[in-house]
Amino acid sequence: MVAVTSDSAALDILAEAQAAGLVQVVEENAVEPSSPPPPIGSSPAATAYWYAVLEEQELTLSEMAILEQIAETRTMLDLIQSAWVKDGQPTTSKGSMGQEIIEPRIQEIRQIRSQLAALIKQLGAATDTDGNPRRRPGRPSRTESGGRWGTRS
């Protein structure tokens, strides 16, 4: 916990952080982070996704690792896309022998998007929309099948 002084600048910062959902007041003059921060240097889109996921559900350590990979991958995608857009979104480039080739960043963007989709699916596969653990299709849960040994009559 971090104690907040009566300094008006500190109170303004606290009010902004609380309004943004970054902290919550747990007792007078003390704040506590409401969720862990995204990786340092995350893009705005990665940061927004990070907090949206953490707002919806509580994650295990392995799921947090996947979420961290998602944030890093999304940040990489955003950096490459912004550089490509800044350069005018070229579709072709010159190869090592002077031949015309597809712009390498187009291929990289496609691969990163595919990787990002797989990571999101992996994170989403852990729970259903209600936050309950998912199971493989076609296999009843223990409770649906009568527990480990079934029910005795």
C-alpha positions in Angstrom: 0.0 0.0 0.0 1.0 3.6 -0.7 0.1 6.3 1.7 -1.1 9.5 0.0 -0.1 12.9 1.6 -2.2 16.0 1.6 -0.2 17.4 -1.3 -2.7 18.5 -3.9 -0.6 17.3 -6.8 -0.5 13.8 -5.3 -4.2 13.9 -4.7 -4.8 14.9 -8.3 -2.7 12.0 -9.6 -4.6 9.6 -7.3 -7.9 10.9 -8.5 -6.8 10.4 -12.2 -5.5 6.9 -11.5 -8.7 6.0 -9.6 -10.9 7.3 -12.4 -8.9 5.3 -14.9 -9.4 2.2 -12.8 -5.6 1.8 -12.1 -6.0 2.0 -8.4 -8.8 1.6 -5.8 -9.0 3.3 -2.5 -9.0 0.6 0.2 -8.9 2.8 3.3 -8.5 6.5 3.9 -5.1 7.8 2.6 -4.1 4.4 1.1 -4.3 2.8 -2.3 -3.8 -0.6 -3.7 -3.3 -1.6 -7.4 -6.5 -3.2 -8.7 -4.6 -5.4 -11.1 -1.0 -6.0 -12.1 0.3 -3.6 -14.8 1.0 -4.7 -18.3 4.6 -5.3 -19.5 6.7 -2.1 -19.7 6.4 -0.5 -23.1 3.1 -2.1 -24.1 1.2 -0.3 -26.8 -2.2 1.4 -26.0 -4.1 -1.5 -27.7 -2.1 -4.1 -25.7 -2.7 -2.2 -22.5 -6.4 -1.9 -23.1 -6.6 -5.6 -23.9 -4.6 -6.4 -20.7 -7.0 -4.5 -18.4 -10.1 -5.8 -20.2 -9.1 -9.4 -19.6 -8.1 -8.8 -16.0 -11.4 -7.0 -15.4 -13.4 -10.0 -16.7 -11.6 -12.8 -14.9 -9.0 -13.8 -12.4 -6.1 -15.6 -14.1 -3.8 -18.4 -13.0 0.0 -17.9 -13.2 0.1 -19.8 -16.5 -2.7 -17.7 -17.9 -0.9 -14.5 -16.8 2.1 -15.7 -18.8 0.0 -16.1 -21.8 -1.6 -12.7 -21.3 1.9 -11.2 -21.1 2.9 -12.9 -24.4 -0.3 -11.5 -25.9 0.6 -7.9 -24.7 4.1 -8.2 -26.1 3.0 -9.7 -29.4 0.3 -7.0 -29.8 2.9 -4.3 -29.1 5.2 -5.8 -31.7 2.4 -5.9 -34.2 1.5 -2.3 -33.5 5.1 -1.1 -33.9 5.6 -2.9 -37.2 2.3 -1.7 -38.6 2.9 1.9 -37.6 6.3 1.8 -39.3 4.8 0.3 -42.4 2.0 2.9 -42.4 4.6 5.7 -41.9 6.5 4.5 -45.0 3.3 4.7 -47.1 2.2 1.0 -46.8 4.3 -0.3 -49.7 3.3 -3.6 -51.1 6.6 -4.5 -52.8 10.2 -4.1 -52.0 13.6 -4.9 -53.7 15.1 -8.3 -53.0 18.8 -9.0 -52.5 19.3 -9.4 -56.3 17.3 -6.3 -57.1 14.1 -8.3 -57.9 10.7 -7.1 -56.8 9.4 -9.0 -53.8 6.4 -8.7 -51.5 7.1 -6.2 -48.7 8.6 -8.2 -45.8 6.5 -6.3 -43.2 3.3 -7.6 -44.8 4.4 -11.2 -44.3 5.6 -10.3 -40.7 2.3 -8.7 -39.9 0.4 -11.7 -41.2 2.5 -14.1 -39.1 2.2 -11.9 -35.9 -1.6 -11.7 -36.4 -1.7 -15.5 -36.6 0.5 -15.9 -33.5 -1.7 -13.3 -31.7 -4.9 -15.2 -32.6 -3.4 -18.5 -31.4 -2.4 -16.9 -28.1 -5.8 -15.3 -27.6 -7.5 -18.7 -28.4 -5.1 -20.4 -25.9 -6.0 -17.9 -23.2 -9.7 -18.1 -24.0 -9.7 -21.9 -24.1 -9.0 -22.0 -20.4 -12.5 -20.6 -19.5 -15.9 -20.3 -21.0 -17.8 -17.0 -21.2 -18.9 -17.3 -17.6 -15.4 -17.9 -16.3 -15.9 -21.6 -15.7 -13.2 -24.1 -16.6 -13.6 -25.5 -20.1 -13.3 -29.1 -20.9 -12.6 -30.9 -24.2 -15.8 -31.4 -26.3 -17.4 -34.8 -26.1 -16.2 -35.6 -22.6 -18.6 -35.2 -19.7 -17.4 -33.5 -16.6 -17.0 -35.5 -13.4 -20.2 -34.1 -12.0 -22.1 -34.9 -15.3 -20.8 -38.5 -15.3 -21.6 -39.2 -11.7 -18.2 -38.4 -10.2 -15.0 -40.4 -10.4 -16.6 -43.8 -9.7 -20.2 -43.1 -10.7 -23.2 -43.3 -8.4 -24.2 -46.5 -6.7 -27.7 -47.6 -6.6 
